[in-house]
Amino acid sequence: MEISVIMPVCNAERTLRRAIDSALLQATSLEVLCVDDGSTDNSADILREYALREPRVRAIFTRRRGPGAARNTALERARGDYIAFLDADDYYAPGALAKMIARMKETRAQICMANPCIADERDGSLRPYRDMLFFRRAELLGGFPVRTHPLMLACIGCWDKVYTRELLLRGNILFPEGRVYEDAPFGIRACILADKICAIKECVYFYRKNAGGSITDGEIGSARCRADFLAGAEEILLFARAREEYAQLRPGILTYLLRDGLFHLSNTLSGRAFFAFFRRLAHLLAADLPHSEGLPAPLAEFAVLLQTGRARLCRRAMPRLCA
């Protein structure tokens, strides 16, 4: 078995068929492990239908525990030499996994990263999720350790990558359970532990936006989202700071935490919640903020505001910092 595609499913009846079909159309030997995470719509029936007529689809049914637990359940049963993660509201381009696996074999890398494409449900547009020039340059590097190009750590999704199963088993790399934004600790830990990662510039993964069901679509004002982000940040920093190469890794980790910290602050509705989140993030990053040189201007300014505790000034500057 070449690759296992792992898909957590929760009330995804509207998009589920396209996601599964896009995986089955990949030009590679695969299995699709679909973990129904306590769906209350017709998702479970769709999975049973596919599992009955398509031997490459394996349906697993669990009580509601969240996507981290669903992915971990599938990881325990996966048989492929490579592992990929597909969200049930997204889909692959034809040949996506074959391209990524070929790149991994060519560069002897344990992780391949692609630049996803945003499929905007509101206006039907397609656009690269990240900077295309960044990924063109990354592709030219071949296989490399992330410490030499730490900004790759800011690309935190688990679904834009293919991993060797050997890496995940060797590093005992699992998802945090019971939280949202669970892919950040998983992805960053995996990239740090990999001997080599590689990249392709093509947009081969289509990430649906404004579909109404994703976590980020409903994040505004969510205290849970802020709390789970901070829990993940603490976990990431604890792991990364214990590494000898942390000084080399710091720019990528700071870029992620400051960038997404700004995002969470921009979605905070009350002043009290804003100041509480600001103080907590400043405390977590206290040891790293003096080393924020070289970051893009908005993030560098945000780092200074955190370091000096200027929460009120930060709140006034949010429209400019997030522009």
PEHU-V463915 format. One line per field, one symbol per residue. phi: phi as a letter, one per 30 degrees, with the letter a starting at -180 (. if undefined). psi: psi as a letter, one per 20 degrees, with the letter a starting at -180 (. if undefined). burial: + if it has 16 or more other C-alpha atoms within 10 Angstrom, else -. Layout:
# PEHU-V463915
phi->???
psi->???
burial->???
This chain:
# PEHU-V463915
phi->.dbcccbdbbhcedcdddddeddddddadbbccccdcidcccedddddddddcbddcccbcbddbjddddddededcdcddbbbbbddccacdeieddddddddddchccbccccdcdcdddbidbaedbdddedddddddicaddddbddddddddddcbccddedddddhcbdecibchddddddddddddddbbbbbdddcbccdbidjcddddcdeidddddddddddddddddddddddceeddeedddedddddddedddccdcdddedddeddddddcedcddccdideeddddddddddcicdddddddeeddcd
psi->pgqpppoppolkhhigghgghhghipmqorqooooomkqjbjghhggggghhioiippppprroirhghghhghhhiqiqhqpqppqijaqqqpjghgggghhghgikqippprorppnohgjjqpqqhrohhghghhhiicpqqhhimiihhiniqhijqpqqhgghghjlorqqqjqrkihghggggghhiphqrrqqiqnipoopqkiiirghhkhpjohgggghghghgggghgggiiqhjhhhhghggggghgghggghhhjphqhghghgggggghghjhihhikjqiqqghhggggghghjkmgghghhighghj.
burial->--+++++++++++-++++++-+++-+-+-++++++++++---++--++-++----++++++----++++++++++--+++-+++++++++++++-++++++-++--++++++++++++++-----+-+------+--++--++++++--++++++++++++++++-++----++++--+++++++++++++++++++++++++++++++---------+++-+-++++++++++-++--+-----+--+++++++++++-++++++++-----++-++--++--+--++--+--+--++++++++++-+-+--++--+--+--
